[in-house]
């Protein structure tokens, strides 16, 4: 039984987030170049001793391979936080780079305060294209993404390709290929072609360690399976390398602040129209749009890993 992490397919993917209370998520990892529009409320991003506030109506462009802590706060008037993510895959970024953008490469993130609605309109247009890519010709979807990237360049930034340059990302990707494997530091170091001591030393310089990455990837996969499949919790635990369900539940609660069964109590995470034909227990989750709603009593997150 296998179920891949939620990832974009084709040219990109779009995801909508709705939350009714303030939530704090640690180490949200973005594998691909990503744009975010805050529709309602406020997002606080923290990383490497830095902090950025993103207000309603702002856009954020994230370079590939970044990891952030985030706090999403509902607006005072409407009582909800709403945002939409748009993921751009490397083939789109590569083709756009051939047009020789004139801005500066985005190293971490860039917050954009559109002074008029054209860029937001372009973002919405691109999201609509990605959501309907089964109905639209692929070149139409790509042209919409190119238009948005052109607006990003107009505002002074462009994406680069997501080369795997740091050891922590290599470790993440290796574990993510099979989270249920009984990974040890020795196994991973051998596959990366380095000694365990070298791998541990380089992970420390990147602010992490092997066990933290192993747990993070496994719990992120477990969260995805609990949200988007009907696998029994015991099967989810086994899928991410835990033979003991109680130990899995302990790790899950320590990571997300609630028991695995709590995720299953969140209603309408994916509508029938969105899940029809996309998700079942025998196939991977594809990159079409999904609606994620967080109630007052439970929290959830969408982690691109």
Secondary structure, DSSP 8 states (H G I E B T S, - for coil): --------BTTEEEEEEEESS-EEEEEEEE-SEEEEEEEESEEEEEETTEEEEEETT-EEEE-TTEEEEEEEE--TTT--EEEEEEEE-HHHHHHHHTT---SEE-SSEEEE--SSTHHHHHHHHHHHHHHTTTTS-HHHHHHHHHHHHHHHHHTTEE-------SHHHHHHHHHHT-TTS---HHHHHHHTTS-HHHHHHHHHHTT--HHHHHHHHHHHHHHHHHHH----HHHHHHHTT-S-HHHHHHHHHHHHSS-HHHHTTS--SS-HHHHTTT--TTS---SS-EEEEE-SS--------
